Amino acid sequence: MFAMEFRPLQKISRISAAGAAGSLNPCAFILALLLVLPTILAPAGVPQPPPDSPQPLIAIGDIHNDFDDFVAILQRTGLIDQQNRWSGGKATFVQVGDALDRGPKPREVMDLLMALEKQAQEAGGRVVSLLGNHEAMNIMGDLRYVVPANFASFADANSDDRRKAAYSQYLKWKDSHASLLPELPQPMELTEAEWMARHPLGFVEHREAFAPKGQYGAWLRGHAAVAQIAGIVFLHGGIHPDVAKIKIDEINKNIRGEIKAFDDLKEYLQKENVILPFFTLQEMSNVLQAELMAEIKAHIPANERQARIQAFLKRGDWLSVREDGPLWFRGYDRWSDEEGVPQVGKVLKAYGATNVVVGHTVQKGGRIRPRFGNKVFLIDTGMLSSYYPGGRASALEFCGNGKFVAVYPDQVGVLLDSAATFSLQTDWPGAHQAAENAGTGSEKPAVLPPDVICSGITASSK
């Protein structure tokens, strides 16, 4: 039950008097009364967003395969229901990359994001999944942070047969490259036991799934690295002022082009029998360095293959892998205030933006961190708390008119408001019930729809 606010009947009598003066007929009076009844009987204390309120815009940082906490924060913000289906209406949800690696459930995370993209579009909303450095790493075969459980999630009843077939391919490749093996910077002559240990069940299927035509590889290759929505620039790492000379569309085009160049070169080298489809990035680099060295020693004239190999070995200059590139840059976390304010100002000016939202670097205390005059929000709060002690899930909601709200499993608070200053709060609508629930452990914290999180925190803060 909620309290009803009844207004004095004298206010209605003013309508009657005005109607009498203008010879208002009975039908017109009834119509006028019906028009004002909603405001007369409006529930007290329930915030009513104005008709022209912007649609909710919510960003979530690094997930790292933490499916359960990802689902919890999506439900907490009202973006999905208890069946994990889109319930955000016309909201826009931005995931700023690093959905992958470290945690236990990569397929569940990607499958959910893929489903929500379609469901949100059908409802008039939008899901924007951006590339992080870990997405690029998986695409290119840099598997340093893929844990055994990740590979295991791709295994099926035929995985043992596929692995044995892959090992047979490796033996044939090794025999046909006997002269190359001494040139390898890192030895690749493995015993069967060593090879099997490096290629657990599900490894081959994992690489197939992230290939250009694979279930997840094709989906990831369609993602942008940077998005600008409502004047806010979203990306994984950050934009260095030197990179800000490049337009956002060009940044995305360049990174897609680099991934396409990688795919084309890998396909070419496989056809040339230089590498095998399941080689990791490190193995590819190892073999290509040796291949190039062998050709130089043999005084083989420069050719297309050498040129393509050299281009690959210089990939450190690619925007997708550079330390100052949008997937890897950490300056927004590391800069001092004195250094960062003017640098961020250059970035904002270059794109005509008001704010930048990034993930990539875990923030201490599991809290979203505003920086540089509240122009930058760092939203990686270490969702995968089993890997990042003290971390937790979070979401950043932009409510329009310069208001940014931080959403945590047990708290909601205004980080920035152009009209006033607030601190993190637990007195949002439903928080007291949530606290009781937390004490009993019987229920989860109350869920607020995305549009109510903004209007609710506004009401409770005043």
NUGU-208641 format. One line per field, with one value per residue (C-alpha): residue in one letter; x, y, z. Coordinates in Angstrom, 1 decimal, decimal comma. Example, Ala and Ser with C-alpha at 12.3 -4.5 7.8 and 13.67 -1.06 7.14 Angstrom:
% NUGU-208641
residu	(a|s)
xx	(12,3|13,7)
yy	(-4,5|-1,1)
zz	(7,8|7,1)
***
This chain:
% NUGU-208641
residu	(m|f|a|m|e|f|r|p|l|q|k|i|s|r|i|s|a|a|g|a|a|g|s|l|n|p|c|a|f|i|l|a|l|l|l|v|l|p|t|i|l|a|p|a|g|v|p|q|p|p|p|d|s|p|q|p|l|i|a|i|g|d|i|h|n|d|f|d|d|f|v|a|i|l|q|r|t|g|l|i|d|q|q|n|r|w|s|g|g|k|a|t|f|v|q|v|g|d|a|l|d|r|g|p|k|p|r|e|v|m|d|l|l|m|a|l|e|k|q|a|q|e|a|g|g|r|v|v|s|l|l|g|n|h|e|a|m|n|i|m|g|d|l|r|y|v|v|p|a|n|f|a|s|f|a|d|a|n|s|d|d|r|r|k|a|a|y|s|q|y|l|k|w|k|d|s|h|a|s|l|l|p|e|l|p|q|p|m|e|l|t|e|a|e|w|m|a|r|h|p|l|g|f|v|e|h|r|e|a|f|a|p|k|g|q|y|g|a|w|l|r|g|h|a|a|v|a|q|i|a|g|i|v|f|l|h|g|g|i|h|p|d|v|a|k|i|k|i|d|e|i|n|k|n|i|r|g|e|i|k|a|f|d|d|l|k|e|y|l|q|k|e|n|v|i|l|p|f|f|t|l|q|e|m|s|n|v|l|q|a|e|l|m|a|e|i|k|a|h|i|p|a|n|e|r|q|a|r|i|q|a|f|l|k|r|g|d|w|l|s|v|r|e|d|g|p|l|w|f|r|g|y|d|r|w|s|d|e|e|g|v|p|q|v|g|k|v|l|k|a|y|g|a|t|n|v|v|v|g|h|t|v|q|k|g|g|r|i|r|p|r|f|g|n|k|v|f|l|i|d|t|g|m|l|s|s|y|y|p|g|g|r|a|s|a|l|e|f|c|g|n|g|k|f|v|a|v|y|p|d|q|v|g|v|l|l|d|s|a|a|t|f|s|l|q|t|d|w|p|g|a|h|q|a|a|e|n|a|g|t|g|s|e|k|p|a|v|l|p|p|d|v|i|c|s|g|i|t|a|s|s|k)
xx	(0,0|1,1|-0,1|-2,5|-2,3|-5,7|-5,9|-8,5|-11,8|-11,6|-9,1|-11,8|-14,2|-11,9|-12,4|-16,2|-16,0|-13,9|-16,2|-19,2|-17,6|-17,0|-20,4|-18,8|-21,3|-21,6|-19,7|-16,8|-16,7|-16,5|-13,7|-11,7|-12,1|-10,9|-7,8|-6,8|-7,7|-4,3|-2,5|-5,1|-4,7|-0,9|0,8|2,8|6,6|6,6|8,9|7,3|9,9|8,9|7,7|10,8|13,2|16,0|16,0|18,2|21,9|23,8|27,4|29,0|32,7|34,9|33,1|35,9|33,5|31,8|28,4|26,6|27,6|27,0|23,5|23,0|23,9|21,9|18,9|19,7|19,5|16,3|17,9|17,0|14,3|14,5|14,6|17,6|15,6|15,7|13,4|15,1|12,6|14,2|17,3|20,8|23,3|27,0|29,5|33,0|34,9|36,8|33,8|36,3|39,2|40,1|36,7|34,8|31,9|32,9|30,2|27,4|28,5|28,8|25,6|23,7|25,1|24,3|20,7|20,3|21,4|18,5|15,9|16,8|16,5|13,1|12,0|13,4|16,5|20,1|23,0|26,5|29,2|32,7|36,0|38,4|42,0|41,0|38,5|41,3|43,7|41,2|40,7|44,4|45,2|46,9|45,6|47,7|44,6|42,3|42,0|41,4|37,7|37,3|38,6|36,6|33,4|34,0|34,6|32,1|32,0|34,3|37,0|39,4|39,3|39,8|42,8|44,5|43,9|45,4|48,4|48,9|48,9|51,5|53,8|53,5|54,2|57,2|58,6|58,2|59,9|62,9|65,3|63,3|63,2|66,8|65,9|63,0|63,5|61,5|61,7|58,5|59,7|57,3|56,6|53,1|52,5|53,7|51,7|48,5|49,1|49,3|46,2|43,5|40,2|38,2|41,3|40,8|37,1|37,9|40,1|37,5|34,8|37,0|37,9|36,5|33,5|33,2|30,2|31,9|34,7|32,2|30,2|33,3|34,6|31,5|32,1|33,5|36,2|34,8|31,2|29,9|26,4|24,6|27,9|29,7|32,7|32,7|35,6|37,7|41,1|41,1|42,1|45,5|45,6|47,8|45,2|42,5|43,7|41,9|38,1|36,1|34,9|38,4|39,6|37,0|37,8|41,6|41,1|38,7|41,2|44,0|42,0|41,1|44,8|45,6|42,9|44,0|47,7|46,8|44,8|47,6|50,2|48,0|47,7|51,4|51,8|53,9|51,5|48,6|45,1|45,4|48,7|48,6|49,8|53,1|53,6|52,8|55,4|57,9|57,6|57,4|60,6|62,4|60,9|62,1|65,6|65,8|65,0|67,4|70,2|69,3|69,6|66,1|65,1|62,4|59,0|55,3|55,5|58,5|56,7|53,6|55,6|57,5|54,2|52,9|56,0|55,6|52,1|53,3|52,5|48,9|46,3|44,7|47,8|49,7|50,0|48,6|45,8|42,1|42,1|45,2|45,7|45,8|46,6|43,2|44,0|47,7|47,9|48,0|45,2|47,5|48,6|45,2|42,9|44,5|45,0|41,4|40,3|42,1|40,3|36,9|37,4|38,5|35,3|32,9|32,2|31,2|32,6|34,6|33,7|36,3|37,1|40,3|41,9|40,4|39,6|40,4|37,6|35,3|33,9|33,4|36,0|35,3|38,4|39,6|36,7|34,3|35,0|36,2|34,5|36,6|34,0|36,1|35,3|36,7|33,5|35,3|36,0|37,6|40,4|40,2|39,9|37,5|36,0|32,3|29,8|28,7|26,9|27,1|23,8|23,6|20,3|20,6|21,3|24,7|23,7|25,7|24,5|26,6|24,7|26,1|24,5|23,6|23,9|22,9|24,4|24,8|28,4|27,8|24,9|25,1|22,6|23,9|26,4|25,5|27,3|26,9|23,6|21,6|18,3|17,1|13,5|13,6|17,0|15,5|13,7|16,9|18,8|16,3|16,6|20,4|20,1|17,9|19,5|16,1|15,8|17,9|18,0|15,0|15,2|14,5|13,8|16,5|14,3|13,4|17,0|17,7|14,4|14,4|17,8|17,0|13,9|15,6|18,5|16,5)
yy	(0,0|3,5|6,8|8,8|12,6|14,2|17,8|20,2|20,2|24,0|23,5|21,7|24,6|26,9|24,9|25,1|28,9|29,3|27,1|29,2|32,4|30,8|29,1|25,6|22,9|19,8|17,5|19,9|20,1|16,3|16,2|18,8|17,0|13,8|15,6|16,8|13,7|12,0|14,9|15,0|11,3|11,1|8,7|10,7|10,0|8,2|10,1|10,8|11,4|14,2|13,1|14,3|12,4|10,8|7,0|5,3|4,9|2,3|1,2|-1,9|-2,5|-5,6|-8,9|-11,4|-14,4|-13,7|-14,7|-14,8|-11,4|-10,0|-11,3|-9,9|-6,4|-6,5|-7,5|-4,9|-2,2|-3,6|-4,3|-8,0|-10,0|-13,1|-15,2|-13,2|-11,7|-8,0|-5,8|-2,5|-1,2|1,6|1,8|1,7|-0,7|-0,3|-3,0|-1,5|-4,7|-7,5|-9,7|-12,6|-14,4|-15,2|-16,3|-19,6|-18,9|-17,3|-19,0|-18,0|-14,4|-14,2|-16,1|-13,7|-10,6|-12,0|-12,7|-9,3|-7,5|-9,0|-8,7|-5,0|-4,1|-5,7|-3,6|-0,4|-0,5|-1,1|-3,2|-1,9|-4,5|-2,9|-4,6|-4,8|-5,9|-9,4|-9,8|-8,8|-11,3|-14,1|-13,2|-13,3|-16,3|-14,7|-17,1|-16,3|-15,5|-18,3|-20,7|-24,5|-24,1|-21,9|-24,5|-27,2|-25,3|-25,8|-29,6|-32,2|-35,9|-35,7|-33,5|-36,3|-37,4|-33,8|-33,3|-36,4|-35,4|-32,0|-33,7|-35,7|-32,5|-31,1|-34,1|-33,8|-30,1|-30,7|-33,3|-31,0|-28,1|-29,9|-27,3|-24,5|-25,9|-24,8|-21,2|-21,0|-18,4|-20,7|-24,5|-26,2|-29,8|-31,2|-34,7|-36,0|-35,5|-31,9|-31,1|-32,6|-30,6|-27,4|-28,3|-29,5|-30,8|-28,0|-26,1|-26,9|-26,1|-22,8|-21,7|-22,7|-20,7|-17,6|-17,9|-15,4|-17,6|-19,1|-18,7|-16,1|-14,9|-13,6|-11,8|-10,2|-9,0|-6,9|-4,9|-1,4|-0,2|3,2|4,5|8,0|8,2|11,3|13,2|10,5|8,6|4,9|2,6|0,0|1,6|5,2|7,7|9,2|12,8|11,8|9,3|11,9|13,3|10,3|10,5|7,8|6,2|6,0|4,4|1,7|1,3|1,0|-1,6|-3,7|-3,4|-4,7|-7,7|-8,3|-8,1|-10,6|-13,0|-12,7|-13,3|-16,3|-17,8|-17,2|-18,8|-21,8|-22,4|-22,1|-24,7|-22,2|-22,5|-24,6|-23,3|-23,9|-22,2|-19,5|-16,0|-16,7|-19,8|-17,9|-15,2|-17,8|-19,6|-16,4|-15,0|-18,3|-18,4|-14,9|-15,6|-18,8|-17,1|-14,3|-16,8|-18,7|-15,4|-15,8|-12,6|-10,4|-11,6|-11,2|-13,8|-12,0|-8,7|-10,1|-11,8|-8,5|-6,6|-9,1|-9,0|-5,2|-5,5|-3,8|-0,6|-1,6|0,6|-2,5|-3,6|-0,4|0,6|4,0|2,5|2,6|-1,0|-0,8|2,8|3,3|7,0|8,0|5,8|6,7|10,4|12,9|15,4|18,2|16,1|14,7|17,7|19,4|16,1|15,0|18,5|17,9|14,6|16,0|19,0|16,7|14,8|17,5|15,2|15,9|12,8|9,6|6,3|3,5|0,2|-1,8|-0,8|-2,1|0,6|0,2|-0,5|-1,7|1,8|3,7|6,5|9,9|11,9|15,1|17,3|14,5|14,3|10,7|7,7|4,6|1,8|-1,4|-2,3|-5,8|-7,7|-11,0|-10,8|-14,3|-12,8|-9,2|-9,3|-6,6|-6,2|-6,2|-5,7|-2,2|-0,1|3,5|5,2|8,5|10,2|13,2|16,8|16,0|13,4|10,2|7,5|4,5|1,3|-1,5|-4,7|-2,9|0,8|3,5|7,0|10,1|10,6|13,8|16,2|19,5|21,0|19,7|17,5|14,2|11,3|7,6|6,6|3,6|5,5|4,9|3,6|0,0|0,2|-0,3|-3,4|-4,5|-4,1|-6,3|-8,8|-8,8|-9,4|-12,4|-13,7|-14,5|-12,3|-10,2|-6,3|-4,6|-4,1|-0,7|-0,2|1,8|4,9|4,7|4,4|7,9|9,4|7,5|8,5|12,1|12,0|10,4|12,8|15,9)
zz	(0,0|-0,6|0,7|-1,4|-1,5|-1,7|-2,5|-1,0|-2,8|-3,0|-5,9|-7,9|-7,1|-8,9|-12,0|-11,5|-11,1|-14,1|-16,1|-15,0|-16,1|-19,6|-19,7|-19,4|-20,2|-17,9|-20,4|-20,7|-16,9|-16,5|-19,1|-17,3|-14,1|-15,6|-16,9|-13,4|-11,5|-12,1|-10,3|-7,5|-6,8|-7,4|-4,9|-2,4|-2,4|-5,8|-8,2|-11,6|-14,3|-16,7|-20,1|-21,8|-19,6|-21,6|-22,0|-19,5|-20,5|-18,4|-18,6|-17,0|-16,9|-17,1|-16,5|-16,9|-17,3|-14,0|-15,3|-12,0|-10,8|-14,2|-14,2|-10,7|-11,6|-14,8|-12,7|-10,1|-12,7|-14,2|-17,5|-17,4|-15,5|-13,4|-16,6|-17,8|-20,6|-21,6|-19,5|-20,0|-22,6|-24,6|-22,4|-23,9|-22,2|-22,9|-21,9|-22,3|-23,0|-21,2|-20,9|-21,3|-19,5|-15,9|-14,8|-15,2|-17,6|-20,9|-23,1|-20,7|-20,7|-24,5|-25,1|-22,8|-24,4|-27,9|-26,8|-25,2|-28,3|-30,2|-27,4|-26,7|-30,4|-30,5|-27,5|-28,9|-26,7|-27,5|-26,3|-27,3|-26,7|-27,1|-27,7|-24,8|-24,9|-23,8|-26,7|-29,1|-27,4|-27,8|-31,5|-32,2|-30,1|-27,1|-24,6|-21,5|-19,4|-20,7|-17,7|-18,0|-17,2|-20,2|-22,6|-20,8|-21,5|-25,2|-25,0|-26,1|-26,7|-29,7|-28,2|-27,4|-31,1|-32,3|-29,9|-31,2|-34,8|-34,0|-32,4|-35,6|-37,6|-35,3|-35,8|-39,5|-39,4|-37,2|-39,6|-42,6|-40,8|-39,4|-40,9|-39,3|-35,7|-34,9|-35,7|-33,3|-30,6|-28,3|-28,7|-30,0|-29,9|-27,4|-26,2|-26,5|-22,8|-23,0|-26,1|-24,5|-21,3|-23,4|-25,4|-22,9|-24,0|-25,6|-26,8|-30,5|-30,3|-28,5|-31,3|-33,9|-32,0|-32,1|-35,8|-38,3|-39,0|-35,6|-33,3|-31,1|-33,5|-36,0|-33,3|-31,7|-35,0|-35,5|-32,4|-32,3|-29,9|-29,2|-29,1|-28,5|-27,1|-25,7|-25,8|-23,7|-25,1|-24,1|-24,6|-22,7|-22,0|-22,9|-25,6|-25,4|-26,6|-29,5|-30,6|-30,3|-33,6|-35,1|-35,5|-33,6|-36,9|-38,1|-34,9|-35,2|-38,9|-38,2|-35,5|-37,6|-40,4|-38,2|-37,1|-40,8|-41,7|-39,0|-40,2|-43,8|-42,9|-40,8|-43,5|-46,0|-43,8|-43,1|-46,9|-47,1|-44,4|-42,3|-39,3|-38,1|-37,4|-33,6|-33,1|-30,4|-31,1|-29,3|-31,5|-34,6|-33,7|-32,9|-36,2|-38,3|-36,8|-37,6|-41,1|-41,9|-40,4|-42,5|-45,7|-45,0|-44,3|-47,5|-49,5|-50,8|-52,6|-51,0|-51,8|-50,8|-48,0|-46,4|-46,6|-45,0|-42,3|-41,6|-41,4|-38,8|-36,7|-36,5|-35,1|-31,9|-33,9|-34,4|-32,7|-31,4|-29,4|-28,7|-25,0|-25,8|-28,0|-27,0|-25,8|-23,6|-22,4|-18,6|-18,4|-16,9|-13,9|-13,6|-14,4|-11,6|-11,4|-12,6|-15,6|-16,4|-16,4|-19,5|-21,3|-20,8|-21,9|-25,2|-25,7|-24,9|-27,2|-30,0|-30,0|-28,7|-25,7|-22,1|-20,4|-21,0|-19,5|-19,4|-17,7|-17,9|-14,6|-11,4|-8,9|-5,2|-2,9|-5,6|-6,3|-9,5|-9,6|-11,1|-12,1|-13,6|-12,6|-13,0|-16,7|-16,6|-14,9|-14,3|-13,9|-13,6|-10,0|-10,0|-10,6|-10,5|-6,8|-6,7|-8,8|-7,5|-3,7|-2,5|-6,0|-6,8|-9,6|-10,5|-13,1|-14,1|-15,1|-16,9|-16,0|-18,3|-17,3|-16,1|-13,5|-13,1|-10,7|-9,4|-8,8|-6,6|-5,3|-2,0|-2,7|-5,2|-5,1|-7,2|-8,3|-10,2|-10,4|-12,2|-9,8|-6,5|-4,7|-3,1|-1,5|-1,8|-0,2|1,0|1,4|-2,1|-2,4|-1,3|0,5|4,0|2,8|1,1|4,3|6,1|3,4|3,6|7,3|6,9|3,7|2,4|-0,6|-2,9|-2,7|-4,2|-8,0|-9,5|-13,2|-14,9|-15,2|-11,5|-10,3|-11,6|-10,5|-7,3|-6,1|-7,0|-4,9|-1,9|-2,1|-1,8)
***
